[in-house]
Amino acid sequence: YAVAHGNSGMKNFVHARNRNDGSLNTWRHSLEEYSQYVDKKGTKLLSDGQDGILVRSQVTTVPLFGECGALKPGVTFVKMDCEGAEVDILLSQESSQSSYWLDVTNLVFEWSFTKERRIQKFHQAVRNLQSAGFTVVYEGQGSWWDTPESN
């Protein structure tokens, strides 16, 4: 199953195309609602090993927070990799409240600026986590970084 923001249910999981050099894609994928991958029906692609129509499969999703959520009492470390849903989870109201994190004291996540480019949203996620009691440390500031809100 995949962790998503909101309710449990079935969602489309999109597998990106194979690489232009013919290497099989085993790592690029996303829940469809967060995907930047699109079908290219009728388009000549760079490699004969690529399909114009992306492969999709159905996956069961569960929320991270709440009684039916993926977080359970006793869990202290979370490595969040939610196939694109990280942004919505970290921007949710629940993420700013320590009670929703139960016993989690350490959280590692990846923020994809290809999916959410607005630095203000990243800063909001940082503020949410700080409100929940986390100390937030990050690296990787690019030339686009807006220093006025970097604290």
The 8 nearest C-alpha neighbors of each residue, nearest first, counted from 0:
[[1, 59, 60, 58, 2, 61, 9, 57],
 [2, 0, 60, 59, 81, 3, 61, 58],
 [1, 3, 61, 60, 81, 62, 63, 0],
 [4, 2, 62, 84, 61, 60, 5, 1],
 [3, 5, 88, 62, 87, 84, 6, 63],
 [6, 4, 62, 3, 7, 61, 63, 88],
 [5, 7, 62, 61, 8, 4, 3, 60],
 [8, 6, 61, 60, 62, 5, 59, 9],
 [7, 9, 60, 59, 6, 10, 61, 58],
 [8, 10, 59, 58, 60, 57, 11, 7],
 [11, 9, 58, 57, 12, 59, 8, 60],
 [10, 12, 57, 31, 56, 30, 55, 13],
 [11, 13, 30, 56, 55, 31, 29, 57],
 [14, 12, 55, 29, 28, 31, 30, 54],
 [13, 15, 28, 54, 55, 53, 27, 16],
 [16, 14, 27, 28, 36, 13, 53, 17],
 [17, 15, 49, 24, 18, 53, 50, 14],
 [16, 18, 24, 23, 49, 22, 21, 19],
 [17, 19, 22, 21, 20, 16, 24, 23],
 [18, 20, 46, 21, 45, 17, 49, 22],
 [21, 19, 18, 22, 46, 17, 48, 45],
 [20, 22, 18, 48, 19, 17, 23, 46],
 [23, 21, 18, 20, 17, 24, 19, 48],
 [22, 24, 17, 25, 21, 18, 16, 48],
 [25, 23, 17, 26, 16, 27, 22, 18],
 [24, 26, 23, 27, 28, 14, 17, 15],
 [25, 27, 24, 28, 14, 15, 23, 29],
 [28, 26, 15, 25, 24, 14, 29, 16],
 [29, 27, 14, 13, 15, 26, 82, 12],
 [30, 28, 82, 34, 13, 83, 12, 31],
 [29, 31, 12, 33, 32, 82, 11, 13],
 [32, 30, 34, 33, 11, 12, 13, 29],
 [31, 33, 30, 34, 11, 29, 83, 10],
 [34, 32, 83, 31, 30, 29, 35, 84],
 [35, 33, 31, 36, 29, 32, 30, 83],
 [34, 36, 37, 33, 114, 31, 29, 113],
 [37, 35, 34, 15, 38, 13, 53, 14],
 [38, 36, 39, 35, 53, 34, 52, 15],
 [37, 39, 52, 53, 51, 40, 36, 50],
 [40, 38, 51, 42, 52, 41, 37, 50],
 [39, 41, 51, 42, 38, 52, 50, 43],
 [40, 42, 39, 43, 51, 44, 52, 38],
 [43, 41, 39, 40, 44, 51, 38, 50],
 [44, 42, 41, 45, 51, 39, 46, 40],
 [43, 45, 46, 42, 49, 47, 51, 50],
 [46, 44, 19, 43, 47, 49, 48, 20],
 [45, 47, 48, 19, 44, 49, 21, 20],
 [46, 48, 49, 45, 44, 50, 21, 19],
 [49, 47, 46, 21, 50, 17, 19, 18],
 [50, 48, 47, 17, 46, 16, 51, 44],
 [49, 51, 52, 16, 53, 48, 47, 44],
 [50, 52, 39, 40, 38, 53, 49, 42],
 [53, 51, 38, 50, 40, 39, 54, 37],
 [52, 54, 38, 55, 14, 51, 15, 16],
 [53, 55, 14, 13, 52, 56, 15, 16],
 [56, 54, 13, 12, 11, 14, 53, 57],
 [55, 57, 12, 11, 58, 13, 54, 10],
 [56, 58, 11, 10, 12, 9, 59, 55],
 [59, 57, 9, 10, 0, 60, 11, 12],
 [58, 60, 9, 0, 8, 1, 10, 61],
 [61, 59, 1, 7, 8, 2, 0, 3],
 [60, 62, 7, 2, 3, 68, 6, 1],
 [61, 63, 68, 3, 4, 5, 2, 64],
 [64, 62, 68, 69, 70, 2, 61, 3],
 [65, 63, 68, 62, 99, 70, 69, 66],
 [66, 64, 68, 67, 99, 63, 62, 70],
 [65, 67, 68, 64, 71, 70, 69, 62],
 [68, 66, 65, 69, 62, 61, 64, 63],
 [67, 69, 63, 64, 62, 65, 66, 70],
 [68, 70, 63, 71, 62, 61, 64, 67],
 [71, 69, 68, 63, 64, 72, 74, 100],
 [70, 72, 74, 73, 69, 101, 68, 102],
 [73, 71, 74, 101, 102, 70, 75, 103],
 [72, 74, 102, 75, 71, 103, 101, 70],
 [73, 75, 72, 102, 103, 71, 76, 70],
 [74, 76, 103, 102, 104, 73, 105, 77],
 [77, 75, 105, 103, 106, 74, 104, 78],
 [78, 76, 106, 79, 107, 105, 75, 103],
 [77, 79, 107, 106, 108, 80, 76, 105],
 [78, 80, 108, 77, 81, 107, 85, 106],
 [81, 79, 82, 78, 108, 85, 109, 83],
 [80, 82, 84, 2, 83, 85, 79, 1],
 [83, 81, 29, 30, 84, 80, 28, 1],
 [84, 82, 33, 81, 85, 29, 30, 86],
 [83, 85, 81, 3, 86, 87, 82, 88],
 [86, 84, 88, 83, 87, 81, 89, 80],
 [85, 87, 89, 88, 84, 90, 110, 83],
 [88, 86, 90, 84, 89, 85, 91, 4],
 [87, 89, 85, 91, 4, 86, 90, 84],
 [88, 90, 124, 86, 91, 87, 94, 85],
 [91, 89, 87, 124, 88, 86, 92, 123],
 [92, 90, 88, 93, 94, 89, 87, 95],
 [91, 93, 94, 95, 90, 96, 127, 89],
 [94, 92, 91, 95, 96, 99, 64, 88],
 [93, 95, 92, 91, 96, 89, 127, 128],
 [94, 96, 127, 131, 130, 93, 128, 92],
 [97, 95, 131, 98, 93, 94, 99, 130],
 [96, 98, 131, 100, 99, 132, 95, 101],
 [97, 99, 101, 100, 96, 131, 102, 93],
 [98, 100, 101, 97, 96, 64, 93, 94],
 [99, 101, 97, 98, 103, 102, 64, 96],
 [100, 102, 98, 99, 103, 72, 97, 71],
 [103, 101, 75, 73, 74, 72, 100, 104],
 [104, 102, 75, 100, 76, 101, 105, 74],
 [103, 105, 75, 102, 76, 106, 133, 100],
 [106, 104, 76, 103, 75, 77, 107, 133],
 [105, 107, 77, 76, 78, 108, 104, 103],
 [108, 106, 78, 79, 77, 105, 109, 76],
 [109, 107, 79, 78, 110, 106, 80, 85],
 [108, 110, 111, 107, 80, 79, 85, 78],
 [111, 109, 112, 108, 86, 85, 121, 115],
 [112, 110, 113, 114, 109, 115, 116, 83],
 [111, 113, 116, 115, 114, 110, 117, 118],
 [112, 114, 111, 115, 116, 35, 110, 117],
 [113, 115, 112, 111, 116, 35, 33, 83],
 [116, 114, 112, 117, 113, 111, 86, 120],
 [115, 117, 112, 113, 118, 114, 111, 120],
 [118, 116, 119, 120, 115, 121, 112, 122],
 [117, 119, 121, 120, 116, 122, 145, 144],
 [120, 118, 122, 117, 121, 123, 148, 124],
 [121, 119, 123, 118, 122, 117, 124, 90],
 [122, 120, 118, 124, 123, 119, 125, 117],
 [121, 123, 125, 119, 120, 124, 126, 118],
 [124, 122, 120, 126, 125, 121, 127, 119],
 [123, 125, 127, 121, 90, 89, 122, 126],
 [126, 124, 122, 128, 123, 127, 129, 121],
 [125, 127, 129, 123, 124, 128, 130, 122],
 [128, 126, 95, 124, 130, 125, 129, 94],
 [129, 127, 131, 125, 130, 133, 126, 95],
 [128, 130, 133, 126, 132, 131, 127, 134],
 [131, 129, 127, 95, 128, 132, 126, 96],
 [130, 132, 97, 96, 95, 128, 129, 133],
 [133, 131, 129, 130, 97, 128, 134, 96],
 [134, 132, 129, 128, 131, 135, 104, 130],
 [133, 135, 129, 136, 132, 128, 125, 105],
 [136, 134, 133, 125, 137, 129, 128, 126],
 [135, 137, 134, 138, 125, 133, 107, 106],
 [138, 136, 135, 139, 140, 125, 109, 108],
 [139, 137, 140, 136, 141, 135, 109, 110],
 [138, 140, 141, 137, 144, 142, 110, 136],
 [139, 141, 144, 138, 142, 143, 137, 145],
 [142, 140, 143, 144, 139, 145, 138, 112],
 [141, 143, 144, 140, 145, 139, 146, 118],
 [144, 142, 141, 145, 140, 118, 146, 116],
 [145, 143, 142, 141, 140, 146, 118, 149],
 [146, 144, 147, 143, 148, 149, 118, 142],
 [145, 147, 149, 148, 144, 150, 143, 140],
 [148, 146, 145, 149, 150, 144, 119, 118],
 [149, 147, 146, 150, 145, 122, 119, 118],
 [148, 150, 146, 147, 145, 122, 144, 118],
 [149, 148, 147, 146, 122, 125, 126, 145]]
